[in-house]
Amino acid sequence: MFSVSYQRRSYPSPGPFPERKGGRAYNGCMLALDLVGKKALVMGVTNERSLGYAIAQKLRAAGAEIALSYQSERLRPEAEKLAQSLDGAHLFQADVTKEEELDALFRGIADLWGHLDYLVHSLAFAPREAFSARYIDTAKEHWLTALEVSAYSLVAVAKRAEPLLREGGAILTLTYYASEKVIPHYNVMAAAKAALEVSVRYLAYELGPKGIRVNAISAGPVMTVAARAIPGFTKMYEWTGKVAPLRRNITQEDIGYAGLFLLSPWASGITGTVLFVDAGYHIMGMPPGE
């Protein structure tokens, strides 16, 4: 199913390693994550600031082979640059609102690899007007678009990935705290994230007997191109950094490492879970005292 390798490393030390319980000395062997031979499809990478790209980088660093999907021909030049940076990742075009393109994507994965180990769903969209208007004024078409692209797409891709995913495989998506608490201007995207998290739990339940795990990362605010389109995002970003217990904002690298962990065998007992990676912001009930 998977392999974990051991690497013997030398360390500069002022003296012998401390004895471990039972009287045995630590022998300098460290666990190393080895995903060589694993196949990962990362969907929704648009530029180097994308959280999906951060996860793809860590997967590749651990040895996994990567395929990226992008939404339209307009995004292909940037996708090609990102693929090159991942040692020549495979590229597929797929608009998740078009059934035929999703079908073609997973036929392509089947032809390329014959199976799949990891699927990263890094997809979300709502029209700009949906963020600037009052929530009560949300247009029906904006609601449907946000829910289709940001939530239903996880179900759609999981259905197509199921025949390809092997035991020990995993699906990962990205959500946000606004699914639970009111974040002004997040509006219909908050409803979409709530639906996404429900889908994570139901997919985890249904795919679990096959040994396939489904999880989500609830990421704190990160300076991505998409995030900056949300009115008031800069204020949200600054406030989170001040209030979070770690007194900082998270980075793309934080998400990359968390994603690698949840997909890897090191998280083999975790499924149906939303992991907060937000410097602890979600635990706060009021601003910290001076």
C-alpha positions as CSV (number, residue, x, y, z in Angstrom):
1,M,0.0,0.0,0.0
2,F,2.7,2.4,0.9
3,S,6.3,2.6,2.0
4,V,8.1,4.5,4.8
5,S,11.8,4.7,4.4
6,Y,14.4,5.2,7.1
7,Q,17.4,7.5,6.6
8,R,20.5,7.4,8.8
9,R,21.8,10.9,9.4
10,S,24.8,12.3,11.2
11,Y,24.3,15.1,13.7
12,P,26.8,17.5,15.2
13,S,26.5,16.7,18.9
14,P,28.2,17.8,22.1
15,G,27.9,14.3,23.4
16,P,26.1,11.0,23.1
17,F,22.4,10.8,22.2
18,P,20.3,10.6,25.3
19,E,19.1,7.2,26.3
20,R,15.5,6.2,25.4
21,K,13.1,4.5,27.6
22,G,14.3,0.9,28.3
23,G,17.9,2.0,28.2
24,R,18.4,1.9,24.4
25,A,20.3,4.8,22.9
26,Y,18.7,6.7,20.0
27,N,20.5,5.4,16.8
28,G,20.1,8.4,14.5
29,C,17.4,6.8,12.2
30,M,14.8,9.3,11.1
31,L,11.4,8.6,9.5
32,A,11.2,9.9,5.9
33,L,8.0,10.1,3.8
34,D,8.5,8.3,0.5
35,L,5.7,8.7,-2.0
36,V,7.7,7.5,-5.0
37,G,5.3,5.6,-7.3
38,K,2.2,7.5,-6.1
39,K,0.0,9.3,-8.6
40,A,-1.7,12.6,-7.6
41,L,-4.2,14.7,-9.6
42,V,-4.4,18.3,-8.3
43,M,-7.3,20.3,-9.6
44,G,-7.8,24.1,-9.6
45,V,-4.2,25.3,-9.7
46,T,-4.1,28.7,-11.5
47,N,-0.9,30.3,-10.4
48,E,2.1,29.9,-8.0
49,R,0.1,31.4,-5.1
50,S,-2.6,28.8,-5.4
51,L,-3.0,26.6,-2.3
52,G,-3.4,23.6,-4.6
53,Y,0.0,24.4,-6.0
54,A,1.5,24.5,-2.6
55,I,0.2,21.0,-1.9
56,A,1.4,19.8,-5.3
57,Q,4.9,21.0,-4.5
58,K,5.1,19.0,-1.3
59,L,3.7,15.9,-3.0
60,R,6.3,16.2,-5.7
61,A,9.1,16.7,-3.2
62,A,8.0,13.5,-1.5
63,G,8.3,11.7,-4.8
64,A,4.8,11.5,-6.1
65,E,4.0,12.0,-9.8
66,I,1.7,15.0,-10.5
67,A,-1.0,15.8,-12.9
68,L,-2.7,19.2,-12.9
69,S,-6.0,20.3,-14.3
70,Y,-6.8,23.8,-15.4
71,Q,-10.2,25.4,-16.3
72,S,-9.8,26.9,-19.7
73,E,-7.4,27.5,-22.6
74,R,-6.8,31.0,-21.3
75,L,-5.1,29.5,-18.3
76,R,-2.9,27.1,-20.2
77,P,0.3,29.2,-20.4
78,E,0.5,29.6,-16.7
79,A,-0.4,26.0,-16.1
80,E,2.5,25.0,-18.4
81,K,4.9,27.0,-16.3
82,L,3.6,25.4,-13.1
83,A,3.8,21.9,-14.6
84,Q,7.4,22.6,-15.6
85,S,8.3,23.6,-12.1
86,L,6.9,20.2,-10.9
87,D,9.4,18.3,-13.0
88,G,7.0,18.1,-16.0
89,A,3.7,17.4,-14.4
90,H,1.0,16.2,-16.8
91,L,-1.6,18.7,-17.9
92,F,-5.4,18.3,-18.5
93,Q,-8.0,20.9,-19.3
94,A,-11.3,20.5,-17.5
95,D,-14.1,22.9,-16.7
96,V,-15.9,21.2,-13.8
97,T,-19.3,22.6,-14.9
98,K,-19.0,20.5,-18.1
99,E,-19.7,16.8,-17.6
100,E,-18.0,15.8,-20.9
101,E,-14.8,17.6,-19.8
102,L,-14.8,15.8,-16.5
103,D,-15.3,12.5,-18.2
104,A,-12.4,13.2,-20.6
105,L,-10.2,14.2,-17.7
106,F,-10.6,10.9,-15.8
107,R,-10.4,8.9,-19.0
108,G,-7.1,10.7,-19.6
109,I,-5.9,9.8,-16.0
110,A,-6.9,6.2,-16.6
111,D,-5.0,6.0,-19.9
112,L,-2.0,7.8,-18.4
113,W,-1.6,5.8,-15.1
114,G,-4.3,3.2,-14.9
115,H,-5.0,4.2,-11.3
116,L,-4.9,7.2,-8.9
117,D,-3.7,7.5,-5.3
118,Y,-4.4,11.1,-4.4
119,L,-7.0,13.7,-5.6
120,V,-6.7,17.4,-4.5
121,H,-9.8,19.5,-5.1
122,S,-8.7,23.1,-4.9
123,L,-11.7,24.7,-6.7
124,A,-14.0,27.5,-5.7
125,F,-15.8,30.3,-7.5
126,A,-18.6,32.8,-7.1
127,P,-19.3,35.9,-9.3
128,R,-17.7,39.1,-7.9
129,E,-21.2,40.6,-7.4
130,A,-22.1,37.9,-5.0
131,F,-19.4,39.2,-2.6
132,S,-20.2,42.9,-2.9
133,A,-24.0,42.7,-2.5
134,R,-25.9,41.9,0.7
135,Y,-26.4,38.2,1.3
136,I,-30.2,38.6,1.2
137,D,-29.9,40.0,-2.3
138,T,-27.9,37.0,-3.7
139,A,-29.1,36.3,-7.2
140,K,-30.3,32.7,-7.9
141,E,-27.8,32.3,-10.7
142,H,-24.9,33.4,-8.5
143,W,-26.0,30.9,-5.8
144,L,-26.2,28.1,-8.2
145,T,-22.9,28.9,-9.8
146,A,-21.1,29.1,-6.4
147,L,-22.6,25.8,-5.2
148,E,-21.9,24.0,-8.4
149,V,-18.3,25.0,-8.8
150,S,-17.3,25.1,-5.1
151,A,-19.2,22.2,-3.6
152,Y,-20.9,19.9,-6.1
153,S,-17.7,19.6,-8.1
154,L,-16.2,17.6,-5.2
155,V,-19.0,15.1,-5.5
156,A,-18.7,15.0,-9.3
157,V,-14.9,14.4,-9.3
158,A,-15.0,11.9,-6.4
159,K,-17.6,9.8,-8.4
160,R,-15.3,9.7,-11.4
161,A,-12.2,9.1,-9.3
162,E,-13.7,6.2,-7.3
163,P,-12.9,3.5,-9.9
164,L,-9.3,4.7,-10.1
165,L,-8.5,5.2,-6.5
166,R,-6.7,2.3,-4.8
167,E,-6.9,1.2,-1.2
168,G,-4.9,3.7,0.9
169,G,-5.9,6.5,-1.5
170,A,-7.1,9.9,-0.4
171,I,-9.2,12.9,-1.5
172,L,-8.5,16.4,-0.1
173,T,-10.4,19.7,-0.5
174,L,-10.0,23.2,0.9
175,T,-12.6,25.1,3.0
176,Y,-12.8,28.1,5.2
177,Y,-14.1,29.1,8.7
178,A,-17.0,31.1,7.1
179,S,-18.8,27.8,6.8
180,E,-19.4,28.1,10.6
181,K,-19.3,31.8,11.5
182,V,-20.3,34.9,9.8
183,I,-17.5,36.6,7.8
184,P,-18.8,39.8,6.3
185,H,-18.9,39.8,2.5
186,Y,-18.1,36.0,2.2
187,N,-21.8,35.5,1.6
188,V,-22.8,32.7,-0.8
189,M,-19.3,31.3,-0.7
190,A,-19.9,30.5,3.0
191,A,-22.9,28.5,2.1
192,A,-20.9,26.7,-0.6
193,K,-18.1,25.9,1.9
194,A,-20.7,24.5,4.4
195,A,-22.1,22.2,1.7
196,L,-18.5,21.2,0.8
197,E,-17.8,20.1,4.4
198,V,-21.0,18.1,4.5
199,S,-19.9,16.4,1.3
200,V,-16.5,15.5,2.9
201,R,-18.3,13.6,5.7
202,Y,-20.7,11.7,3.4
203,L,-18.0,10.9,0.9
204,A,-15.7,9.7,3.8
205,Y,-18.6,7.5,5.0
206,E,-19.2,5.9,1.6
207,L,-15.6,5.5,0.4
208,G,-14.2,4.4,3.7
209,P,-15.0,0.7,3.3
210,K,-12.8,0.8,0.2
211,G,-9.9,2.2,2.2
212,I,-10.2,5.7,0.7
213,R,-10.1,8.7,3.0
214,V,-11.7,12.1,2.4
215,N,-10.6,15.2,4.4
216,A,-10.6,19.0,4.2
217,I,-8.2,21.7,5.3
218,S,-9.9,24.9,6.7
219,A,-7.2,27.4,5.7
220,G,-6.8,30.8,7.3
221,P,-6.7,33.8,5.0
222,V,-3.8,33.6,2.5
223,M,-2.8,36.3,0.0
224,T,-4.0,34.5,-3.1
225,V,-5.3,36.1,-6.3
226,A,-8.8,34.8,-5.7
227,A,-8.9,35.9,-2.0
228,R,-8.0,39.5,-2.9
229,A,-11.2,39.7,-5.0
230,I,-13.3,39.5,-1.8
231,P,-14.2,43.0,-0.5
232,G,-12.5,43.7,2.8
233,F,-10.1,40.8,2.5
234,T,-7.0,42.9,3.5
235,K,-8.8,43.9,6.7
236,M,-9.7,40.2,7.4
237,Y,-6.1,39.2,6.8
238,E,-4.7,41.8,9.1
239,W,-7.2,41.0,11.9
240,T,-6.6,37.3,11.8
241,G,-2.8,37.8,12.2
242,K,-3.4,40.0,15.2
243,V,-6.0,37.7,16.9
244,A,-4.7,34.2,16.1
245,P,-2.8,32.6,19.1
246,L,0.3,32.3,17.0
247,R,0.1,36.0,16.2
248,R,0.7,35.5,12.5
249,N,-1.1,34.6,9.3
250,I,-0.5,31.2,7.7
251,T,1.5,30.7,4.5
252,Q,1.1,28.6,1.4
253,E,3.8,26.4,2.8
254,D,1.7,25.7,6.0
255,I,-1.0,24.5,3.7
256,G,1.4,22.5,1.6
257,Y,2.7,20.5,4.6
258,A,-0.8,20.0,6.0
259,G,-2.0,18.7,2.7
260,L,0.9,16.4,2.3
261,F,0.2,15.0,5.8
262,L,-3.5,14.4,5.2
263,L,-2.9,12.7,1.9
264,S,0.0,10.5,3.1
265,P,0.0,7.2,5.0
266,W,0.9,9.2,8.1
267,A,-2.8,10.2,8.3
268,S,-4.1,6.7,7.5
269,G,-6.5,6.8,10.5
270,I,-8.0,10.2,9.6
271,T,-11.1,10.6,7.4
272,G,-14.2,12.8,7.3
273,T,-12.2,15.5,9.1
274,V,-11.9,19.3,8.7
275,L,-8.4,20.3,9.8
276,F,-8.0,23.9,10.8
277,V,-4.7,25.4,9.6
278,D,-5.3,29.0,10.6
279,A,-2.6,29.7,13.3
280,G,-5.3,28.9,15.9
281,Y,-7.7,31.7,14.9
282,H,-10.8,29.4,15.1
283,I,-10.4,28.8,18.8
284,M,-10.7,32.5,19.8
285,G,-14.0,33.7,21.4
286,M,-12.8,37.4,21.7
287,P,-9.7,39.4,20.9
288,P,-6.7,38.8,23.1
289,G,-6.0,41.2,26.0
290,E,-3.4,43.8,25.7
